[in-house]
Amino acid sequence: MSTEIKINRVAQSRIDSVDFDNLPFGSVYSDHMLVCTYKNGKWETPVISPFEPISLSPAAKIFHYGQSIFEGMKAYKDTEGNTLLFRPTDNCARLNKSAERLVIPQIPEAVFMDGLQALLKIDEAWIPTNVGSSLYIRPFMFASGNGFHASPADEYKLIICTAPSGAYFAGKVKVLIETKYARAANGGVGFAKAGGNYAAQFYPTQLAIEKGYNQVIWTDDNTHEYIEEAGAMNIFIRINDTLITSPTNDRILDGITRKSIIEIAKDKNIKVEVRKVSVTEVITAAENGDLKEMFGAGTAAVISPIAGFGYQDKDYDLPELEQPFASTLKTAITDIQTNKTADPYGWRVVVK
């Protein structure tokens, strides 16, 4: 590790108060967090300190102009006690891609990786080992500089917090194909993990929940004719034995789980097509029995199977398969993440 990092440890850990057999997702927090401040044109020395509230001026630009981005990652323990990360430099690269779009200073990869690994070493006891559990990692950057003028801030913070977590979704997921609201538009920030993207999803998602659905399938902003994402995840659709996913663009997030699924599926001789898929094609496939599976893909849930969907006041159920692609691919990814199998792709990183 080459990055200088200041460390202030907690006086007393809270870990004994946590029930690791009954972990919610993302609402129990580890002892420490990493904070790195951008000021006077440069990133200062990162500091690992106790997890605690942060103090900001009411004039901080994050509150007024929404310069806020984040990432989602996980850490795992293998049977030998090693701490493992999955494609962490891809997360750093995507964070910086988001930063560029929102005019936030990019964080050097060495600072990000060294800081993250130092944080994980200090809080490694917080990494759960129960099946399906992991240490969820939330890096985020935001405008901490002050001013009511509508312009980029002059100060920013990178914070990395961690949360021992159980499964993100439980049970079957039923979704509604959205025909009015759009998640993102051409030329916008849909490809970035900007906080505002998710805030804008809450209202149409709440409307879907009120109708009895769990989530929304987003369609293109212009015609609403093409499937793009599922909730906060990328989406895969299986028609017969072909797995289809939409190509990334400036509306669709370049998901790390998505990229991993495509590569693993191809290596398992599953036919994969990265192309636009229309709502009409999905409805037709559902009606004639060719639609076999739909699932969301993202860091939090890894893969979340969709049991059924609604479109224009009609519901469609998906068949229950003995060997769905979703289960095969989720097992393949999680086995790599937890060191239960070889990693031919070089995705797994051991924290040293």
PABATI-841214 format. One record per residue (C-alpha): residue in three letters; residue number from 1; x, y, z. Coordinates in Angstrom, 2 decimals, padded with zeros to 5 digits, m for minus. Layout:
<rs>
{aa = Ala&i = NUM&u = X&v = Y&w = Z}
...
</rs>
This chain:
<rs>
{aa = Met&i = 1&u = 000.00&v = 000.00&w = 000.00}
{aa = Ser&i = 2&u = 001.52&v = 003.31&w = m001.11}
{aa = Thr&i = 3&u = m001.20&v = 005.78&w = m000.10}
{aa = Glu&i = 4&u = m000.81&v = 007.52&w = 003.25}
{aa = Ile&i = 5&u = m003.93&v = 006.93&w = 005.33}
{aa = Lys&i = 6&u = m004.72&v = 008.35&w = 008.77}
{aa = Ile&i = 7&u = m006.50&v = 005.90&w = 011.07}
{aa = Asn&i = 8&u = m008.61&v = 006.76&w = 014.12}
{aa = Arg&i = 9&u = m010.14&v = 003.61&w = 015.59}
{aa = Val&i = 10&u = m013.32&v = 003.36&w = 017.62}
{aa = Ala&i = 11&u = m012.88&v = 003.12&w = 021.36}
{aa = Gln&i = 12&u = m015.38&v = 000.26&w = 021.58}
{aa = Ser&i = 13&u = m016.70&v = m001.88&w = 018.72}
{aa = Arg&i = 14&u = m020.46&v = m002.33&w = 018.26}
{aa = Ile&i = 15&u = m020.09&v = m005.74&w = 016.66}
{aa = Asp&i = 16&u = m021.32&v = m007.71&w = 019.68}
{aa = Ser&i = 17&u = m024.73&v = m006.05&w = 019.35}
{aa = Val&i = 18&u = m025.27&v = m007.37&w = 015.80}
{aa = Asp&i = 19&u = m027.25&v = m010.54&w = 015.03}
{aa = Phe&i = 20&u = m025.33&v = m011.90&w = 012.07}
{aa = Asp&i = 21&u = m027.89&v = m014.66&w = 011.58}
{aa = Asn&i = 22&u = m030.66&v = m012.14&w = 010.85}
{aa = Leu&i = 23&u = m029.10&v = m009.34&w = 008.86}
{aa = Pro&i = 24&u = m031.25&v = m006.85&w = 006.95}
{aa = Phe&i = 25&u = m029.83&v = m005.30&w = 003.82}
{aa = Gly&i = 26&u = m027.89&v = m002.08&w = 004.19}
{aa = Ser&i = 27&u = m029.16&v = m000.83&w = 007.55}
{aa = Val&i = 28&u = m026.54&v = m002.17&w = 010.00}
{aa = Tyr&i = 29&u = m023.23&v = m000.34&w = 009.71}
{aa = Ser&i = 30&u = m019.68&v = m001.35&w = 010.52}
{aa = Asp&i = 31&u = m017.47&v = 000.44&w = 013.01}
{aa = His&i = 32&u = m015.48&v = 002.63&w = 010.61}
{aa = Met&i = 33&u = m015.72&v = 004.66&w = 007.43}
{aa = Leu&i = 34&u = m013.19&v = 006.23&w = 005.10}
{aa = Val&i = 35&u = m013.37&v = 009.95&w = 004.29}
{aa = Cys&i = 36&u = m011.25&v = 011.73&w = 001.70}
{aa = Thr&i = 37&u = m011.71&v = 015.45&w = 001.01}
{aa = Tyr&i = 38&u = m011.01&v = 017.32&w = m002.22}
{aa = Lys&i = 39&u = m009.96&v = 020.87&w = m001.39}
{aa = Asn&i = 40&u = m007.78&v = 023.57&w = m002.96}
{aa = Gly&i = 41&u = m007.57&v = 021.60&w = m006.17}
{aa = Lys&i = 42&u = m006.35&v = 018.28&w = m004.75}
{aa = Trp&i = 43&u = m007.40&v = 015.20&w = m002.80}
{aa = Glu&i = 44&u = m006.18&v = 015.31&w = 000.80}
{aa = Thr&i = 45&u = m004.94&v = 012.40&w = 002.92}
{aa = Pro&i = 46&u = m007.73&v = 009.83&w = 003.42}
{aa = Val&i = 47&u = m008.89&v = 009.30&w = 006.99}
{aa = Ile&i = 48&u = m010.42&v = 006.13&w = 008.46}
{aa = Ser&i = 49&u = m012.52&v = 007.11&w = 011.46}
{aa = Pro&i = 50&u = m015.50&v = 005.84&w = 013.46}
{aa = Phe&i = 51&u = m018.78&v = 005.62&w = 011.55}
{aa = Glu&i = 52&u = m020.64&v = 008.74&w = 012.61}
{aa = Pro&i = 53&u = m022.76&v = 011.60&w = 011.29}
{aa = Ile&i = 54&u = m021.08&v = 014.17&w = 009.08}
{aa = Ser&i = 55&u = m021.48&v = 017.93&w = 009.41}
{aa = Leu&i = 56&u = m022.32&v = 020.09&w = 006.39}
{aa = Ser&i = 57&u = m023.36&v = 023.69&w = 005.93}
{aa = Pro&i = 58&u = m026.95&v = 024.28&w = 004.77}
{aa = Ala&i = 59&u = m025.27&v = 026.00&w = 001.81}
{aa = Ala&i = 60&u = m023.42&v = 022.83&w = 000.75}
{aa = Lys&i = 61&u = m024.08&v = 022.41&w = m002.96}
{aa = Ile&i = 62&u = m025.09&v = 018.77&w = m002.64}
{aa = Phe&i = 63&u = m028.38&v = 020.00&w = m001.15}
{aa = His&i = 64&u = m029.07&v = 022.43&w = m003.97}
{aa = Tyr&i = 65&u = m027.62&v = 021.05&w = m007.21}
{aa = Gly&i = 66&u = m027.40&v = 017.33&w = m006.64}
{aa = Gln&i = 67&u = m023.76&v = 016.60&w = m007.40}
{aa = Ser&i = 68&u = m023.82&v = 013.11&w = m005.87}
{aa = Ile&i = 69&u = m022.69&v = 009.74&w = m007.20}
{aa = Phe&i = 70&u = m022.14&v = 006.32&w = m005.67}
{aa = Glu&i = 71&u = m021.10&v = 002.73&w = m006.26}
{aa = Gly&i = 72&u = m022.20&v = m000.63&w = m004.88}
{aa = Met&i = 73&u = m019.67&v = m003.35&w = m004.05}
{aa = Lys&i = 74&u = m019.36&v = m006.38&w = m001.79}
{aa = Ala&i = 75&u = m016.66&v = m008.10&w = 000.23}
{aa = Tyr&i = 76&u = m016.72&v = m011.80&w = 001.09}
{aa = Lys&i = 77&u = m014.85&v = m014.26&w = 003.29}
{aa = Asp&i = 78&u = m013.74&v = m017.62&w = 001.94}
{aa = Thr&i = 79&u = m013.36&v = m020.78&w = 004.03}
{aa = Glu&i = 80&u = m009.71&v = m019.91&w = 004.73}
{aa = Gly&i = 81&u = m010.60&v = m016.51&w = 006.14}
{aa = Asn&i = 82&u = m009.41&v = m014.44&w = 003.19}
{aa = Thr&i = 83&u = m011.23&v = m011.20&w = 002.42}
{aa = Leu&i = 84&u = m012.28&v = m011.06&w = m001.22}
{aa = Leu&i = 85&u = m013.47&v = m008.34&w = m003.58}
{aa = Phe&i = 86&u = m015.09&v = m008.74&w = m007.00}
{aa = Arg&i = 87&u = m013.86&v = m006.56&w = m009.89}
{aa = Pro&i = 88&u = m013.18&v = m003.56&w = m007.60}
{aa = Thr&i = 89&u = m011.18&v = m001.58&w = m010.16}
{aa = Asp&i = 90&u = m014.22&v = m001.70&w = m012.44}
{aa = Asn&i = 91&u = m016.19&v = 000.01&w = m009.70}
{aa = Cys&i = 92&u = m013.50&v = 002.67&w = m009.36}
{aa = Ala&i = 93&u = m013.49&v = 003.24&w = m013.12}
{aa = Arg&i = 94&u = m017.28&v = 003.57&w = m013.20}
{aa = Leu&i = 95&u = m017.25&v = 005.94&w = m010.21}
{aa = Asn&i = 96&u = m014.83&v = 008.16&w = m012.12}
{aa = Lys&i = 97&u = m016.97&v = 007.93&w = m015.25}
{aa = Ser&i = 98&u = m019.92&v = 009.15&w = m013.20}
{aa = Ala&i = 99&u = m017.72&v = 011.83&w = m011.63}
{aa = Glu&i = 100&u = m016.69&v = 013.18&w = m015.02}
{aa = Arg&i = 101&u = m020.33&v = 013.51&w = m016.13}
{aa = Leu&i = 102&u = m021.30&v = 015.41&w = m012.97}
{aa = Val&i = 103&u = m018.13&v = 017.57&w = m012.93}
{aa = Ile&i = 104&u = m016.82&v = 015.96&w = m009.75}
{aa = Pro&i = 105&u = m013.02&v = 015.50&w = m009.46}
{aa = Gln&i = 106&u = m011.99&v = 011.95&w = m010.24}
{aa = Ile&i = 107&u = m010.41&v = 009.91&w = m007.46}
{aa = Pro&i = 108&u = m007.03&v = 008.29&w = m008.20}
{aa = Glu&i = 109&u = m007.40&v = 004.51&w = m008.40}
{aa = Ala&i = 110&u = m004.54&v = 003.98&w = m005.92}
{aa = Val&i = 111&u = m006.26&v = 006.18&w = m003.32}
{aa = Phe&i = 112&u = m009.56&v = 004.37&w = m003.84}
{aa = Met&i = 113&u = m008.12&v = 000.87&w = m003.72}
{aa = Asp&i = 114&u = m005.63&v = 001.48&w = m000.90}
{aa = Gly&i = 115&u = m008.26&v = 003.22&w = 001.19}
{aa = Leu&i = 116&u = m010.83&v = 000.50&w = 000.59}
{aa = Gln&i = 117&u = m008.43&v = m002.29&w = 001.46}
{aa = Ala&i = 118&u = m007.27&v = m000.51&w = 004.62}
{aa = Leu&i = 119&u = m010.91&v = m000.06&w = 005.68}
{aa = Leu&i = 120&u = m011.67&v = m003.73&w = 005.07}
{aa = Lys&i = 121&u = m008.66&v = m004.85&w = 007.07}
{aa = Ile&i = 122&u = m009.80&v = m002.81&w = 010.07}
{aa = Asp&i = 123&u = m013.40&v = m004.01&w = 009.87}
{aa = Glu&i = 124&u = m012.80&v = m007.53&w = 008.55}
{aa = Ala&i = 125&u = m014.64&v = m009.05&w = 011.54}
{aa = Trp&i = 126&u = m017.80&v = m007.41&w = 010.19}
{aa = Ile&i = 127&u = m017.76&v = m009.51&w = 007.02}
{aa = Pro&i = 128&u = m020.51&v = m012.14&w = 007.47}
{aa = Thr&i = 129&u = m019.91&v = m015.74&w = 006.49}
{aa = Asn&i = 130&u = m023.48&v = m017.01&w = 006.33}
{aa = Val&i = 131&u = m024.63&v = m018.23&w = 002.92}
{aa = Gly&i = 132&u = m026.14&v = m015.37&w = 000.93}
{aa = Ser&i = 133&u = m024.64&v = m012.70&w = 003.18}
{aa = Ser&i = 134&u = m021.81&v = m010.30&w = 002.44}
{aa = Leu&i = 135&u = m020.32&v = m007.00&w = 003.51}
{aa = Tyr&i = 136&u = m022.02&v = m004.42&w = 001.30}
{aa = Ile&i = 137&u = m019.69&v = m001.53&w = 000.43}
{aa = Arg&i = 138&u = m021.00&v = 001.91&w = m000.45}
{aa = Pro&i = 139&u = m018.46&v = 004.39&w = m001.89}
{aa = Phe&i = 140&u = m020.01&v = 007.77&w = m002.67}
{aa = Met&i = 141&u = m018.85&v = 011.23&w = m003.68}
{aa = Phe&i = 142&u = m020.69&v = 014.51&w = m003.28}
{aa = Ala&i = 143&u = m020.32&v = 018.30&w = m003.38}
{aa = Ser&i = 144&u = m019.46&v = 019.54&w = 000.11}
{aa = Gly&i = 145&u = m018.43&v = 023.05&w = m000.95}
{aa = Asn&i = 146&u = m020.79&v = 025.90&w = m000.16}
{aa = Gly&i = 147&u = m022.69&v = 028.39&w = m002.30}
{aa = Phe&i = 148&u = m026.09&v = 029.14&w = m003.77}
{aa = His&i = 149&u = m024.67&v = 029.92&w = m007.20}
{aa = Ala&i = 150&u = m025.63&v = 027.27&w = m009.77}
{aa = Ser&i = 151&u = m022.17&v = 025.98&w = m010.57}
{aa = Pro&i = 152&u = m019.92&v = 023.07&w = m009.59}
{aa = Ala&i = 153&u = m018.62&v = 023.10&w = m006.03}
{aa = Asp&i = 154&u = m015.02&v = 023.77&w = m005.03}
{aa = Glu&i = 155&u = m014.92&v = 021.03&w = m002.39}
{aa = Tyr&i = 156&u = m015.99&v = 017.38&w = m002.50}
{aa = Lys&i = 157&u = m015.86&v = 014.30&w = m000.32}
{aa = Leu&i = 158&u = m015.38&v = 010.63&w = m001.05}
{aa = Ile&i = 159&u = m016.80&v = 008.45&w = 001.72}
{aa = Ile&i = 160&u = m016.76&v = 004.65&w = 001.87}
{aa = Cys&i = 161&u = m019.09&v = 002.96&w = 004.35}
{aa = Thr&i = 162&u = m019.78&v = m000.73&w = 004.83}
{aa = Ala&i = 163&u = m022.79&v = m002.71&w = 006.02}
{aa = Pro&i = 164&u = m022.99&v = m006.44&w = 006.82}
{aa = Ser&i = 165&u = m026.05&v = m007.52&w = 004.90}
{aa = Gly&i = 166&u = m028.32&v = m010.41&w = 004.12}
{aa = Ala&i = 167&u = m030.10&v = m011.01&w = 000.83}
{aa = Tyr&i = 168&u = m031.41&v = m007.95&w = m001.03}
{aa = Phe&i = 169&u = m034.63&v = m009.53&w = m002.30}
{aa = Ala&i = 170&u = m036.63&v = m012.35&w = m000.76}
{aa = Gly&i = 171&u = m039.37&v = m014.22&w = m002.59}
{aa = Lys&i = 172&u = m040.74&v = m013.81&w = m006.07}
{aa = Val&i = 173&u = m040.63&v = m010.47&w = m007.84}
{aa = Lys&i = 174&u = m043.50&v = m009.18&w = m009.96}
{aa = Val&i = 175&u = m042.85&v = m006.17&w = m012.17}
{aa = Leu&i = 176&u = m044.79&v = m003.65&w = m014.23}
{aa = Ile&i = 177&u = m043.66&v = m002.52&w = m017.69}
{aa = Glu&i = 178&u = m043.68&v = 001.26&w = m017.52}
{aa = Thr&i = 179&u = m045.37&v = 003.09&w = m020.40}
{aa = Lys&i = 180&u = m045.41&v = 006.71&w = m019.15}
{aa = Tyr&i = 181&u = m042.43&v = 007.55&w = m016.99}
{aa = Ala&i = 182&u = m038.79&v = 007.21&w = m018.05}
{aa = Arg&i = 183&u = m035.75&v = 006.40&w = m015.95}
{aa = Ala&i = 184&u = m033.36&v = 008.36&w = m018.16}
{aa = Ala&i = 185&u = m033.19&v = 010.26&w = m021.44}
{aa = Asn&i = 186&u = m030.79&v = 010.53&w = m024.34}
{aa = Gly&i = 187&u = m027.93&v = 012.85&w = m023.51}
{aa = Gly&i = 188&u = m028.67&v = 012.63&w = m019.79}
{aa = Val&i = 189&u = m026.98&v = 010.90&w = m016.88}
{aa = Gly&i = 190&u = m028.66&v = 007.48&w = m017.03}
{aa = Phe&i = 191&u = m025.31&v = 005.74&w = m017.52}
{aa = Ala&i = 192&u = m023.95&v = 007.33&w = m014.33}
{aa = Lys&i = 193&u = m024.70&v = 006.15&w = m010.81}
{aa = Ala&i = 194&u = m026.05&v = 009.54&w = m009.87}
{aa = Gly&i = 195&u = m028.24&v = 009.79&w = m006.81}
{aa = Gly&i = 196&u = m030.85&v = 011.77&w = m008.73}
{aa = Asn&i = 197&u = m031.45&v = 008.87&w = m011.10}
{aa = Tyr&i = 198&u = m032.70&v = 006.78&w = m008.23}
{aa = Ala&i = 199&u = m034.73&v = 009.57&w = m006.63}
{aa = Ala&i = 200&u = m036.58&v = 009.99&w = m009.93}
{aa = Gln&i = 201&u = m037.45&v = 006.28&w = m009.93}
{aa = Phe&i = 202&u = m039.21&v = 006.31&w = m006.58}
{aa = Tyr&i = 203&u = m042.48&v = 007.91&w = m007.70}
{aa = Pro&i = 204&u = m043.31&v = 005.61&w = m010.65}
{aa = Thr&i = 205&u = m042.10&v = 002.64&w = m008.60}
{aa = Gln&i = 206&u = m044.44&v = 003.62&w = m005.78}
{aa = Leu&i = 207&u = m047.32&v = 003.80&w = m008.26}
{aa = Ala&i = 208&u = m046.45&v = 000.26&w = m009.40}
{aa = Ile&i = 209&u = m046.31&v = m000.97&w = m005.80}
{aa = Glu&i = 210&u = m049.78&v = 000.45&w = m005.20}
{aa = Lys&i = 211&u = m050.97&v = m001.70&w = m008.11}
{aa = Gly&i = 212&u = m049.50&v = m004.85&w = m006.52}
{aa = Tyr&i = 213&u = m046.11&v = m005.00&w = m008.24}
{aa = Asn&i = 214&u = m042.66&v = m004.99&w = m006.67}
{aa = Gln&i = 215&u = m040.74&v = m003.04&w = m009.26}
{aa = Val&i = 216&u = m040.83&v = m001.34&w = m012.65}
{aa = Ile&i = 217&u = m039.37&v = m002.43&w = m015.98}
{aa = Trp&i = 218&u = m038.14&v = 000.72&w = m017.66}
{aa = Thr&i = 219&u = m038.63&v = 001.33&w = m021.35}
{aa = Asp&i = 220&u = m036.99&v = 003.86&w = m023.65}
{aa = Asp&i = 221&u = m037.89&v = 007.49&w = m022.99}
{aa = Asn&i = 222&u = m038.96&v = 008.31&w = m026.55}
{aa = Thr&i = 223&u = m041.36&v = 005.56&w = m027.64}
{aa = His&i = 224&u = m041.63&v = 003.24&w = m024.60}
{aa = Glu&i = 225&u = m041.35&v = 000.41&w = m027.10}
{aa = Tyr&i = 226&u = m038.05&v = m001.12&w = m025.95}
{aa = Ile&i = 227&u = m037.08&v = m002.80&w = m022.69}
{aa = Glu&i = 228&u = m034.10&v = m001.15&w = m020.97}
{aa = Glu&i = 229&u = m033.72&v = m001.89&w = m017.23}
{aa = Ala&i = 230&u = m035.53&v = m003.53&w = m014.33}
{aa = Gly&i = 231&u = m035.84&v = m001.29&w = m011.29}
{aa = Ala&i = 232&u = m032.30&v = m000.34&w = m010.31}
{aa = Met&i = 233&u = m030.82&v = m003.29&w = m012.20}
{aa = Asn&i = 234&u = m029.94&v = m004.37&w = m015.71}
{aa = Ile&i = 235&u = m032.38&v = m006.85&w = m017.21}
{aa = Phe&i = 236&u = m031.98&v = m010.17&w = m019.03}
{aa = Ile&i = 237&u = m034.72&v = m011.87&w = m021.01}
{aa = Arg&i = 238&u = m034.63&v = m015.50&w = m022.07}
{aa = Ile&i = 239&u = m036.62&v = m016.35&w = m025.18}
{aa = Asn&i = 240&u = m036.39&v = m020.10&w = m025.79}
{aa = Asp&i = 241&u = m032.69&v = m020.77&w = m025.14}
{aa = Thr&i = 242&u = m031.36&v = m017.33&w = m026.06}
{aa = Leu&i = 243&u = m030.46&v = m014.80&w = m023.39}
{aa = Ile&i = 244&u = m031.06&v = m011.20&w = m024.47}
{aa = Thr&i = 245&u = m030.00&v = m007.94&w = m022.83}
{aa = Ser&i = 246&u = m030.16&v = m004.37&w = m024.00}
{aa = Pro&i = 247&u = m026.95&v = m002.68&w = m025.20}
{aa = Thr&i = 248&u = m025.60&v = 000.01&w = m022.92}
{aa = Asn&i = 249&u = m025.90&v = 003.62&w = m023.97}
{aa = Asp&i = 250&u = m026.14&v = 006.99&w = m022.23}
{aa = Arg&i = 251&u = m029.43&v = 005.89&w = m020.64}
{aa = Ile&i = 252&u = m028.39&v = 002.46&w = m019.36}
{aa = Leu&i = 253&u = m025.90&v = 001.67&w = m016.61}
{aa = Asp&i = 254&u = m022.89&v = m000.40&w = m017.64}
{aa = Gly&i = 255&u = m023.46&v = m002.97&w = m014.93}
{aa = Ile&i = 256&u = m020.50&v = m004.98&w = m013.65}
{aa = Thr&i = 257&u = m022.75&v = m007.95&w = m012.83}
{aa = Arg&i = 258&u = m024.27&v = m007.58&w = m016.31}
{aa = Lys&i = 259&u = m020.84&v = m007.79&w = m017.96}
{aa = Ser&i = 260&u = m019.93&v = m010.81&w = m015.84}
{aa = Ile&i = 261&u = m023.15&v = m012.63&w = m016.73}
{aa = Ile&i = 262&u = m022.57&v = m012.11&w = m020.45}
{aa = Glu&i = 263&u = m019.06&v = m013.53&w = m020.27}
{aa = Ile&i = 264&u = m019.95&v = m016.50&w = m018.06}
{aa = Ala&i = 265&u = m023.04&v = m017.34&w = m020.13}
{aa = Lys&i = 266&u = m021.01&v = m017.42&w = m023.34}
{aa = Asp&i = 267&u = m018.46&v = m019.72&w = m021.70}
{aa = Lys&i = 268&u = m021.32&v = m022.03&w = m020.70}
{aa = Asn&i = 269&u = m022.44&v = m022.15&w = m024.33}
{aa = Ile&i = 270&u = m025.56&v = m020.13&w = m023.62}
{aa = Lys&i = 271&u = m026.45&v = m018.06&w = m026.65}
{aa = Val&i = 272&u = m026.33&v = m014.37&w = m025.72}
{aa = Glu&i = 273&u = m027.63&v = m011.50&w = m027.80}
{aa = Val&i = 274&u = m026.86&v = m007.90&w = m026.83}
{aa = Arg&i = 275&u = m029.51&v = m006.01&w = m028.75}
{aa = Lys&i = 276&u = m032.66&v = m003.96&w = m028.42}
{aa = Val&i = 277&u = m035.66&v = m006.03&w = m027.38}
{aa = Ser&i = 278&u = m039.12&v = m004.63&w = m027.87}
{aa = Val&i = 279&u = m042.08&v = m004.89&w = m025.52}
{aa = Thr&i = 280&u = m044.01&v = m006.43&w = m028.42}
{aa = Glu&i = 281&u = m041.40&v = m009.17&w = m028.78}
{aa = Val&i = 282&u = m041.62&v = m009.98&w = m025.07}
{aa = Ile&i = 283&u = m045.43&v = m010.01&w = m025.06}
{aa = Thr&i = 284&u = m045.54&v = m012.22&w = m028.15}
{aa = Ala&i = 285&u = m043.02&v = m014.62&w = m026.60}
{aa = Ala&i = 286&u = m045.05&v = m014.74&w = m023.39}
{aa = Glu&i = 287&u = m048.25&v = m015.48&w = m025.25}
{aa = Asn&i = 288&u = m046.82&v = m018.28&w = m027.40}
{aa = Gly&i = 289&u = m044.77&v = m019.90&w = m024.61}
{aa = Asp&i = 290&u = m041.33&v = m018.88&w = m025.86}
{aa = Leu&i = 291&u = m040.62&v = m016.55&w = m022.94}
{aa = Lys&i = 292&u = m038.81&v = m018.70&w = m020.39}
{aa = Glu&i = 293&u = m037.14&v = m016.28&w = m017.98}
{aa = Met&i = 294&u = m036.64&v = m012.66&w = m017.04}
{aa = Phe&i = 295&u = m034.26&v = m011.52&w = m014.33}
{aa = Gly&i = 296&u = m032.60&v = m008.41&w = m012.99}
{aa = Ala&i = 297&u = m028.84&v = m008.25&w = m012.48}
{aa = Gly&i = 298&u = m026.91&v = m006.00&w = m010.12}
{aa = Thr&i = 299&u = m024.45&v = m005.95&w = m007.24}
{aa = Ala&i = 300&u = m027.00&v = m005.97&w = m004.41}
{aa = Ala&i = 301&u = m029.13&v = m008.92&w = m005.53}
{aa = Val&i = 302&u = m026.62&v = m010.44&w = m008.01}
{aa = Ile&i = 303&u = m029.53&v = m012.00&w = m009.93}
{aa = Ser&i = 304&u = m033.19&v = m011.47&w = m009.06}
{aa = Pro&i = 305&u = m035.62&v = m013.75&w = m010.97}
{aa = Ile&i = 306&u = m038.87&v = m012.19&w = m012.17}
{aa = Ala&i = 307&u = m041.92&v = m014.38&w = m011.59}
{aa = Gly&i = 308&u = m044.34&v = m012.32&w = m013.67}
{aa = Phe&i = 309&u = m044.99&v = m008.94&w = m015.22}
{aa = Gly&i = 310&u = m047.84&v = m006.64&w = m016.05}
{aa = Tyr&i = 311&u = m048.46&v = m004.62&w = m019.19}
{aa = Gln&i = 312&u = m051.49&v = m002.53&w = m020.11}
{aa = Asp&i = 313&u = m053.75&v = m004.02&w = m017.43}
{aa = Lys&i = 314&u = m052.81&v = m007.61&w = m018.22}
{aa = Asp&i = 315&u = m050.57&v = m009.91&w = m016.20}
{aa = Tyr&i = 316&u = m048.22&v = m012.55&w = m017.55}
{aa = Asp&i = 317&u = m046.70&v = m015.35&w = m015.47}
{aa = Leu&i = 318&u = m043.35&v = m016.87&w = m016.27}
{aa = Pro&i = 319&u = m042.90&v = m020.64&w = m016.08}
{aa = Glu&i = 320&u = m041.11&v = m022.29&w = m013.18}
{aa = Leu&i = 321&u = m038.15&v = m024.13&w = m014.69}
{aa = Glu&i = 322&u = m036.15&v = m026.99&w = m013.20}
{aa = Gln&i = 323&u = m032.81&v = m025.55&w = m014.32}
{aa = Pro&i = 324&u = m033.22&v = m021.84&w = m015.04}
{aa = Phe&i = 325&u = m030.34&v = m019.84&w = m016.47}
{aa = Ala&i = 326&u = m030.75&v = m017.43&w = m013.53}
{aa = Ser&i = 327&u = m029.80&v = m020.07&w = m010.96}
{aa = Thr&i = 328&u = m026.93&v = m021.43&w = m013.04}
{aa = Leu&i = 329&u = m025.43&v = m018.00&w = m013.61}
{aa = Lys&i = 330&u = m025.94&v = m016.78&w = m010.04}
{aa = Thr&i = 331&u = m024.19&v = m019.86&w = m008.68}
{aa = Ala&i = 332&u = m021.31&v = m019.38&w = m011.12}
{aa = Ile&i = 333&u = m020.81&v = m015.74&w = m010.12}
{aa = Thr&i = 334&u = m021.18&v = m016.22&w = m006.36}
{aa = Asp&i = 335&u = m018.85&v = m019.22&w = m006.43}
{aa = Ile&i = 336&u = m016.18&v = m017.02&w = m008.00}
{aa = Gln&i = 337&u = m016.89&v = m014.21&w = m005.53}
{aa = Thr&i = 338&u = m016.55&v = m016.51&w = m002.51}
{aa = Asn&i = 339&u = m013.59&v = m018.56&w = m003.82}
{aa = Lys&i = 340&u = m015.57&v = m021.79&w = m004.13}
{aa = Thr&i = 341&u = m014.33&v = m022.26&w = m007.67}
{aa = Ala&i = 342&u = m011.50&v = m021.16&w = m009.93}
{aa = Asp&i = 343&u = m011.56&v = m017.63&w = m011.32}
{aa = Pro&i = 344&u = m010.46&v = m017.87&w = m014.96}
{aa = Tyr&i = 345&u = m011.31&v = m014.21&w = m015.55}
{aa = Gly&i = 346&u = m009.09&v = m012.60&w = m012.91}
{aa = Trp&i = 347&u = m012.07&v = m010.87&w = m011.28}
{aa = Arg&i = 348&u = m011.46&v = m011.93&w = m007.69}
{aa = Val&i = 349&u = m009.15&v = m009.73&w = m005.64}
{aa = Val&i = 350&u = m007.74&v = m010.80&w = m002.27}
{aa = Val&i = 351&u = m007.37&v = m008.03&w = 000.31}
{aa = Lys&i = 352&u = m003.83&v = m008.20&w = 001.64}
</rs>
